[in-house]
Amino acid sequence: MSTYDNYATPVAPGTWDVPATGAARFSWEYDNGRGRLLDLYQRGKDKQWDATKRIDWELPVDPTNVMGISEEFSPIYGSRQWEVLSQAERDELGMHLSSWLFSQFLHGEQGALTVAARIVESVPDMDSKFYAATQAMDEARHVELFARFTKEKIGLHYPINTDLGQLLADALGDSRWDLPYLGMQVLIEGLALAAFGVHRDMATNPLVKQILAYVMQDEARHVAFGRLALRDYYKDLTEAERADREEFVVEGCHLMRNRFRAQEVWERMGFDVDECLEFTENSPVQQEFRRLLFSRIVPCVKDIGLWGPKVRRAFADLGAVDTSQTDLEAQQRDAAQAEELALQRNDHAVGGGERVDGEQPERRLAVDQDDVVLGDQRGEHAAEHELPADLVHELDFGTRQVDVAR
């Protein structure tokens, strides 16, 4: 069966063609790479994993409640529209919301795959080309993973959200090499990292938590890549060039804000769309959700030097401007030091020396909110079987945050 047969609303077969401009840049300098980016490249090589072998695909998922959460987390919970729904209709809504959420994750990862390839082509520095190549492999794995999860565990797809598609087109269609970085590495990947973290913490389904945790360890490196590369470049921008990038950030943030409104679901379910959008706009739960999402990118945008009045007003409108005071160096650690420490650790893929490219023993990995242990080895000695360095050090489960400097 084709994916086109599983879309909630019809999608025309064929490709979505985004016209590309700009040069493919070659460099004949092979020696003068930046240490922090080369360390990140090494870590990207060390951290490759196989979604087919690493994920326990036998874990069950309820298609009507994929994450295993309370109905109170539905975006329209408590609204007039919610109250008139029968339980069967609420279950159907739950499936559509889950399909929409994971479909956007899937489409976003394909966008990230394409942008990573574009960065390899267009960026002038060899160290950035090296790292972006590892990211392209990461993104291919994420597309594979979310495509399988959406097909096998939900059985329904949604088309790409128009706002997400617009930001992807804007980033890919610009001839300047840094715009794909800014659009994808800072805005889309930053919000994705935050969204993965929020949904991982909310979810009780072990498979969902496992998938999101492993994807997050990759995404943390991607966000760090964008921050390191753009901070170096943007410090030398002219005022006009900086203002242009800040305008891109403002427009991108408004697109990403709209991307999370689930308008396609309200339309597909035949609900009063304006009523649902107004309710979610004013819902304290949804407002806090948006604040948490944008809190991930606000300090990064400020750190790379795009912090003019327009940008500050945009984040104030989103309720996240207060997070600009976050001290990235203190909270996320200095990236160079983090990478140096990380490369000194034993970073085998799974404990006991198991290799990513070798035979993987049959074992179930369960990702919990407070710890990560091998599911078949829980009990009084669970502490002896904590998940190996590749997740314990990459993800901070105690504070529910990912250290993007790693």
C-alpha positions in Angstrom: 0.0 0.0 0.0 1.3 3.5 -0.9 1.7 6.2 1.7 -0.7 8.3 -0.5 -3.5 5.9 0.4 -3.1 6.6 4.1 -3.3 10.4 4.1 -6.2 11.9 6.1 -6.7 14.5 3.3 -5.7 13.8 -0.3 -2.2 14.5 -1.4 -1.4 14.6 -5.1 1.3 12.0 -6.1 4.6 13.4 -7.2 7.3 15.6 -5.7 7.2 19.0 -4.0 9.8 20.9 -5.9 11.5 23.9 -4.2 13.6 26.0 -6.6 17.1 26.4 -5.3 19.5 29.2 -5.8 23.1 29.9 -4.8 26.4 28.4 -5.4 27.9 25.0 -4.7 31.1 26.0 -2.8 34.4 24.1 -2.8 37.3 24.8 -0.5 40.9 23.7 -1.1 41.8 24.3 2.6 41.8 21.0 4.4 43.8 21.8 7.6 42.4 24.8 9.4 39.2 23.4 10.9 37.7 24.8 14.1 38.3 22.5 17.0 34.8 22.7 18.4 33.2 21.9 15.1 35.6 19.1 14.4 34.9 17.6 17.9 31.2 17.8 17.1 31.9 16.0 13.8 33.8 13.3 15.7 30.9 12.9 18.1 28.5 12.7 15.1 30.5 9.8 13.8 30.7 8.1 17.1 26.9 8.4 17.8 25.5 6.7 14.8 22.8 4.1 15.6 20.5 1.8 13.7 16.8 2.5 14.1 15.9 -1.0 13.0 18.0 -2.7 15.7 18.1 -0.1 18.5 14.3 0.5 18.8 12.0 -2.2 20.3 9.3 -2.1 17.6 7.4 -4.9 19.3 6.2 -2.5 22.1 2.4 -1.8 21.7 0.8 1.5 20.9 -2.9 2.5 21.2 -3.6 4.4 18.0 -6.3 6.5 19.7 -3.9 7.5 22.5 -0.4 7.1 21.1 1.5 8.7 23.9 -0.7 7.3 26.7 -1.7 10.6 28.2 -4.8 12.0 29.9 -7.5 13.6 27.7 -6.9 16.8 29.6 -3.9 17.3 27.3 -6.1 17.6 24.2 -5.7 21.1 22.8 -9.5 21.7 22.9 -10.1 19.9 26.2 -12.9 21.8 28.1 -14.1 23.7 25.0 -17.7 23.6 23.8 -16.5 21.5 20.9 -15.0 19.0 23.2 -18.0 18.7 25.4 -20.4 17.7 22.5 -18.1 14.8 21.4 -19.0 11.2 22.3 -16.2 9.0 23.6 -15.9 7.3 20.2 -15.5 10.8 18.6 -12.9 11.7 21.3 -11.0 8.6 20.5 -11.1 9.4 16.8 -9.8 12.9 17.5 -7.0 11.4 19.6 -5.9 9.3 16.6 -6.0 12.3 14.3 -4.1 14.5 16.6 -1.4 11.8 17.1 -1.2 11.3 13.3 -0.9 15.0 12.7 1.8 15.4 15.3 4.0 12.5 14.2 3.4 13.3 10.5 4.8 16.8 11.1 7.8 15.3 12.9 8.2 13.0 9.8 7.9 15.8 7.2 10.2 18.1 9.3 12.9 15.4 9.4 12.7 15.1 5.6 13.1 18.8 5.4 16.1 18.6 7.8 17.6 15.9 5.6 17.3 18.1 2.5 18.7 21.2 4.3 21.7 19.2 5.7 22.5 18.1 2.2 22.2 21.7 1.0 24.5 22.9 3.8 27.2 20.4 2.7 26.9 21.8 -0.8 26.8 25.5 0.0 28.8 26.2 3.2 32.3 27.5 2.5 34.1 25.8 5.4 35.3 22.2 5.3 34.7 21.6 9.0 31.0 22.6 8.5 30.8 20.3 5.5 32.1 17.4 7.6 29.6 17.9 10.4 26.6 18.5 8.0 27.4 15.2 6.3 26.9 13.3 9.6 23.7 15.3 10.2 22.4 14.1 6.8 22.8 10.5 8.0 21.1 11.4 11.3 18.1 12.9 9.5 17.8 10.0 7.1 17.6 7.7 10.2 14.9 10.0 11.7 12.8 9.9 8.5 13.1 6.1 8.5 12.1 5.9 12.1 9.1 8.3 12.0 7.8 6.9 8.7 7.8 3.4 10.2 6.2 4.5 13.5 3.5 6.5 11.7 2.7 3.7 9.3 2.8 0.7 11.7 1.6 2.2 15.0 -0.9 4.8 13.9 -1.9 3.9 10.3 -2.8 7.4 9.2 -0.7 10.3 7.8 -1.3 14.0 7.5 0.1 16.3 4.8 2.9 18.7 5.6 1.7 21.8 7.5 1.7 24.8 5.2 3.6 27.0 7.7 6.3 24.4 8.1 6.5 24.0 4.4 6.8 27.8 3.9 9.7 28.1 6.3 11.5 25.1 4.6 10.9 26.8 1.2 12.2 30.1 2.5 15.4 28.5 3.9 16.1 26.4 0.9 15.2 29.0 -1.7 17.7 31.7 -0.5 21.0 32.0 -2.2 22.9 32.9 1.0 24.5 29.9 2.6 23.7 30.9 6.2 19.9 31.0 5.7 19.4 27.2 5.6 21.4 27.2 8.9 19.3 29.8 10.5 16.0 28.4 9.3 16.7 24.8 10.1 19.5 24.5 12.7 18.2 27.3 14.9 14.4 27.7 14.3 13.1 24.3 13.1 15.5 22.0 14.9 15.5 24.2 18.0 11.7 23.9 18.2 11.8 20.2 17.3 14.2 19.5 20.2 11.9 21.3 22.6 8.8 19.6 21.2 10.5 16.2 21.5 11.4 16.9 25.1 7.9 18.1 26.1 6.2 15.1 24.5 8.8 12.7 25.9 8.1 13.9 29.4 4.3 13.8 28.9 4.2 10.3 27.3 3.8 7.1 29.3 4.1 4.8 26.3 7.6 3.2 26.4 8.0 3.1 22.6 7.2 6.8 22.2 9.6 7.7 25.0 12.3 5.5 23.6 12.0 7.0 20.0 12.0 10.6 21.2 14.9 10.1 23.5 17.2 8.7 20.8 16.1 11.3 18.3 16.8 14.0 20.9 20.4 13.0 21.4 21.0 13.6 17.7 19.0 16.9 17.6 21.0 18.3 20.5 24.1 18.1 18.3 22.4 19.6 15.4 21.3 22.7 17.4 24.8 23.0 18.8 26.2 22.9 15.2 24.0 25.8 14.1 24.9 27.9 17.1 28.6 27.4 16.8 28.7 28.1 13.0 26.4 31.1 13.0 27.9 32.8 16.0 31.3 33.0 14.3 29.8 34.3 11.1 27.2 36.7 12.5 29.6 38.7 14.6 30.9 40.3 11.4 27.6 41.2 9.8 26.8 44.7 8.7 23.7 46.4 10.3 21.8 45.9 7.1 22.7 42.2 6.9 21.8 41.7 10.6 18.5 43.4 10.2 17.7 41.1 7.2 18.5 38.0 9.3 16.4 39.3 12.2 13.4 39.8 9.9 13.8 36.2 8.8 13.8 35.1 12.5 10.6 37.1 13.2 8.8 35.7 10.2 10.1 32.2 10.9 8.9 32.3 14.5 5.4 33.4 13.4 5.3 30.5 10.9 6.4 28.0 13.6 3.9 29.3 16.1 1.1 28.7 13.6 2.6 25.3 12.7 1.5 24.0 16.2 -2.2 25.1 16.0 -3.4 21.7 14.5 -5.7 23.6 12.1 -5.6 20.7 9.7 -7.1 18.4 12.3 -10.0 20.7 13.1 -10.8 21.0 9.4 -10.6 17.3 8.8 -12.8 16.5 11.8 -15.4 19.0 10.6 -15.2 21.2 13.7 -15.7 24.9 13.9 -12.2 25.9 13.0 -12.3 29.5 14.2 -13.7 28.4 17.5 -11.0 25.7 18.0 -8.2 28.2 17.1 -9.6 30.8 19.4 -9.8 28.3 22.3 -6.3 27.1 21.8 -5.0 30.6 21.4 -6.3 31.6 24.9 -5.9 28.2 26.7 -3.4 28.6 29.6 -2.1 25.0 28.9 -1.5 25.8 25.2 0.1 29.2 26.1 2.5 27.4 28.4 3.2 24.8 25.8 4.2 27.5 23.3 6.4 29.2 25.9 8.2 26.0 26.6 8.8 25.4 22.9 10.2 28.9 22.1 12.3 29.0 25.3 14.7 26.6 23.6 15.5 28.9 20.7 15.3 32.4 22.4 18.7 32.2 24.2 20.3 30.7 21.1 19.0 33.5 18.8 20.3 36.0 21.3 23.6 34.2 21.6 24.3 34.3 17.8 23.7 38.0 17.8 20.2 38.5 16.4 18.6 40.4 19.2 17.3 43.6 17.8 14.0 45.3 18.8 11.9 43.4 16.3 13.1 40.0 17.5 12.6 41.0 21.2 9.0 42.1 20.4 8.3 38.9 18.5 9.4 36.8 21.5 7.5 39.0 23.9 4.4 38.3 21.9 5.1 34.6 22.2 5.5 34.9 25.9 9.1 33.7 25.9 11.3 36.8 25.9 12.1 36.3 29.6 14.1 33.1 28.7 16.6 35.3 26.9 18.4 35.7 30.2 19.4 32.1 30.2 23.1 31.7 30.5 23.9 29.2 27.8 27.5 28.7 28.9 26.4 28.0 32.4 23.3 26.0 31.7 24.5 24.0 28.7 28.2 24.1 29.5 30.9 25.4 27.2 30.7 23.4 24.0 34.4 22.8 23.7 34.7 21.4 27.2 31.6 19.3 26.8 32.9 17.8 23.6 36.3 17.1 25.1 34.8 15.3 28.1 32.4 13.4 25.9 35.2 12.1 23.7 37.0 10.8 26.7 34.1 8.7 27.8 33.4 5.2 26.6 30.8 5.9 24.0 30.0 2.4 22.9 26.4 2.4 21.6 25.0 0.1 24.3 26.6 -1.1 27.5 29.0 -3.9 27.6 30.9 -2.9 24.4 28.0 -3.5 22.0 28.8 -1.9 18.7 26.4 0.0 16.5 27.5 -1.9 13.4 27.7 -5.3 15.1 25.1 -7.9 16.1 22.7 -6.5 18.6 21.5 -8.7 21.4 17.8 -9.0 21.9 17.0 -6.6 24.7 14.2 -4.1 25.4 15.1 -0.5 26.1 12.6 1.4 28.2 13.0 5.2 28.6 11.6 6.5 31.8 11.2 10.1 33.0 13.7 9.7 35.8 16.1 7.1 34.5 16.9 4.9 31.5 17.5 1.2 32.2 17.2 -2.0 30.2 13.6 -3.1 30.5 14.3 -6.8 31.0 16.8 -6.1 33.8 14.7 -3.9 36.1 14.6 -4.7 39.8 16.7 -4.3 42.9 19.9 -4.2 40.8 18.5 -1.8 38.1 21.2 0.8 38.9 23.8 -1.6 37.7 22.2 -1.6 34.2 21.7 2.0 33.5 21.6 3.0 29.9 25.1 3.5 28.6 26.9 6.8 28.0 25.3 7.6 24.7 22.0 8.5 26.4 22.8 9.1 30.0 25.4 11.8 29.1 23.5 13.2 26.1 20.2 13.6 27.9 19.6 15.1 31.3 16.5 13.2 32.5 16.6 14.7 35.9 16.0 18.3 34.7 14.1 17.2 31.6 16.5 19.2 29.4 19.0 18.3 26.7 22.4 19.9 26.9 22.6 21.3 23.3 26.3 22.1 23.8 27.2 18.4 23.7 
